[in-house]
Amino acid sequence: MKKILILSLVLIFSIPLYAYDIIPKVSVDLPGTFRSDYEVQWSGSVGVEGIYAINDYLSLGAGFEYLLQRAVSNKISGYYANKNFNFIPVYISVLFYPFGNFPNYKPYLKVDGGYNAAFMIDDSVDSSSGLYAAASLGFELVEKYVLEICASRYEAKDNGENLTYKNISFKAGYKFTI
């Protein structure tokens, strides 16, 4: 009991030494490509990230995103025409701030890598998730608002075929520090 109490006190007093940023985000996804030959219509996504600053130039983070259901265009006929799908990627991030810590405007470069925790598609046949990768250019305004432009690639399998979905997103978020 004494060890648990001492450990609890150490943890409670060490929490203020570390500051984490929690950033809920929403995004607008431009039309993308599915399997390189199908067009995907406009859509959106929601997600949240946790970021830990290592120094003024480098941060590490982790997060997840839920891509709202999106529709494959019917311009090309085939197995995937008129199908709806969505992904839920879980990822880790590395953020690089080339100009350090500006008080009102803080640009950054971000690289995400992870795995799609879920892939859902209409009338799926033996579907499975795959890898996720993204690169972003963003900035923080007034230390609270986050804006990004992001290029993403999602991988999965369905009906015995490897699938890729590529898109460009505009993201906005609000940063909470805990």
C-alpha positions as CSV (number, residue, x, y, z in Angstrom):
1,M,0.0,0.0,0.0
2,K,2.8,2.4,0.9
3,K,4.5,1.7,-2.5
4,I,1.3,2.4,-4.4
5,L,0.8,5.7,-2.5
6,I,4.4,6.8,-3.2
7,L,4.0,5.9,-6.9
8,S,0.7,7.8,-7.1
9,L,2.3,10.9,-5.5
10,V,5.2,10.8,-7.9
11,L,2.9,10.5,-10.9
12,I,0.6,13.3,-9.7
13,F,3.6,15.7,-9.2
14,S,5.3,14.7,-12.4
15,I,2.2,15.3,-14.6
16,P,2.7,19.1,-14.8
17,L,6.2,18.5,-16.2
18,Y,4.7,17.2,-19.4
19,A,2.3,19.1,-21.6
20,Y,0.3,17.3,-24.2
21,D,-1.7,19.0,-27.0
22,I,-5.0,17.4,-27.9
23,I,-6.3,18.5,-31.3
24,P,-9.8,17.6,-32.6
25,K,-9.9,18.1,-36.4
26,V,-12.4,18.2,-39.2
27,S,-11.5,18.1,-42.8
28,V,-12.9,18.5,-46.3
29,D,-11.6,15.9,-48.7
30,L,-11.2,16.8,-52.4
31,P,-12.3,14.2,-55.0
32,G,-9.7,11.4,-55.0
33,T,-8.8,8.2,-56.8
34,F,-9.8,4.7,-55.9
35,R,-7.8,1.9,-57.4
36,S,-6.3,4.4,-59.9
37,D,-9.2,4.1,-62.3
38,Y,-12.2,5.2,-60.2
39,E,-13.0,8.7,-59.1
40,V,-14.3,9.4,-55.6
41,Q,-16.6,12.3,-54.8
42,W,-16.2,15.0,-52.2
43,S,-16.4,14.0,-48.6
44,G,-15.1,14.8,-45.2
45,S,-13.5,13.3,-42.0
46,V,-13.2,13.9,-38.3
47,G,-10.4,12.9,-36.0
48,V,-8.3,13.7,-33.0
49,E,-4.5,13.9,-32.4
50,G,-2.3,14.0,-29.3
51,I,1.0,15.7,-29.7
52,Y,4.0,15.9,-27.4
53,A,6.6,18.6,-28.0
54,I,10.2,17.3,-27.7
55,N,11.7,20.8,-28.3
56,D,10.9,23.9,-30.3
57,Y,11.6,22.2,-33.6
58,L,10.3,18.6,-33.2
59,S,7.1,17.0,-31.9
60,L,5.8,13.5,-31.8
61,G,2.1,12.6,-32.0
62,A,-0.5,9.9,-32.4
63,G,-4.1,10.0,-33.6
64,F,-6.9,8.5,-35.5
65,E,-9.4,9.7,-38.1
66,Y,-12.8,8.5,-39.3
67,L,-13.3,9.1,-43.0
68,L,-17.0,9.7,-43.5
69,Q,-18.7,7.4,-46.1
70,R,-17.6,8.3,-49.6
71,A,-19.0,7.2,-53.0
72,V,-17.2,5.8,-55.9
73,S,-18.2,7.5,-59.2
74,N,-20.3,5.7,-61.7
75,K,-18.5,7.1,-64.7
76,I,-16.6,3.9,-65.2
77,S,-18.5,0.6,-65.0
78,G,-17.1,-2.3,-63.1
79,Y,-17.1,-4.0,-59.7
80,Y,-16.4,-0.9,-57.7
81,A,-18.8,1.5,-59.5
82,N,-21.4,3.1,-57.3
83,K,-20.0,1.6,-54.1
84,N,-19.6,3.4,-50.8
85,F,-16.6,2.9,-48.5
86,N,-14.8,4.4,-45.5
87,F,-11.5,4.0,-43.5
88,I,-10.5,4.5,-39.9
89,P,-6.7,5.0,-39.9
90,V,-4.7,4.9,-36.6
91,Y,-1.2,6.6,-36.9
92,I,1.8,8.1,-35.3
93,S,3.2,11.5,-36.4
94,V,6.5,13.3,-36.6
95,L,6.2,17.1,-36.8
96,F,9.0,19.4,-37.8
97,Y,8.8,23.2,-37.1
98,P,11.5,24.7,-39.4
99,F,11.3,28.2,-37.8
100,G,11.1,27.1,-34.2
101,N,8.6,28.5,-31.7
102,F,6.9,31.6,-33.2
103,P,4.3,33.0,-30.8
104,N,1.5,33.9,-33.3
105,Y,2.3,31.9,-36.4
106,K,4.0,28.5,-36.3
107,P,4.4,26.6,-39.7
108,Y,5.3,22.9,-39.7
109,L,5.8,19.8,-41.8
110,K,4.2,16.5,-40.7
111,V,4.6,12.9,-41.7
112,D,2.0,10.2,-40.6
113,G,2.4,6.5,-40.8
114,G,0.1,3.8,-39.5
115,Y,-2.6,1.2,-40.2
116,N,-6.2,1.4,-41.2
117,A,-8.0,-0.1,-38.2
118,A,-11.1,-0.6,-40.3
119,F,-12.0,-0.7,-43.9
120,M,-15.7,-0.9,-44.9
121,I,-17.1,-1.2,-48.4
122,D,-20.5,-2.1,-49.8
123,D,-21.0,-5.8,-50.5
124,S,-17.5,-6.6,-49.4
125,V,-15.9,-9.9,-50.3
126,D,-13.1,-11.0,-48.0
127,S,-12.0,-7.4,-47.3
128,S,-9.1,-6.4,-45.0
129,S,-7.3,-3.2,-44.0
130,G,-3.9,-2.1,-45.0
131,L,-1.3,0.6,-44.4
132,Y,-1.8,4.4,-44.1
133,A,0.6,7.2,-45.0
134,A,0.3,10.9,-45.2
135,A,2.3,14.1,-45.5
136,S,1.1,17.5,-44.4
137,L,2.0,21.2,-44.5
138,G,0.3,23.2,-41.8
139,F,0.5,26.0,-39.3
140,E,-0.7,27.0,-35.9
141,L,-2.3,30.4,-35.4
142,V,-2.3,32.2,-32.1
143,E,-1.2,28.9,-30.4
144,K,-4.7,27.5,-30.6
145,Y,-5.9,27.1,-34.2
146,V,-4.4,24.4,-36.6
147,L,-4.8,24.5,-40.4
148,E,-3.3,21.8,-42.7
149,I,-3.2,20.6,-46.3
150,C,-2.6,16.9,-46.4
151,A,-1.9,14.3,-49.1
152,S,-3.0,10.8,-47.9
153,R,-2.7,7.2,-49.2
154,Y,-4.9,4.4,-47.8
155,E,-4.4,0.7,-48.6
156,A,-6.8,-2.3,-48.3
157,K,-7.9,-5.5,-49.9
158,D,-11.3,-6.6,-51.2
159,N,-12.4,-9.3,-53.6
160,G,-8.8,-10.5,-53.9
161,E,-7.5,-7.2,-55.2
162,N,-5.2,-4.7,-53.6
163,L,-6.9,-1.3,-53.3
164,T,-5.5,2.2,-52.8
165,Y,-7.3,5.4,-52.1
166,K,-5.5,8.7,-52.5
167,N,-6.8,12.1,-51.6
168,I,-5.9,15.7,-50.7
169,S,-7.6,17.2,-47.6
170,F,-7.9,20.6,-46.0
171,K,-8.0,20.2,-42.2
172,A,-8.9,22.6,-39.4
173,G,-8.6,22.0,-35.6
174,Y,-8.5,23.6,-32.2
175,K,-5.6,22.8,-29.8
176,F,-6.2,22.0,-26.1
177,T,-3.2,21.8,-23.9
178,I,-3.3,19.5,-20.9
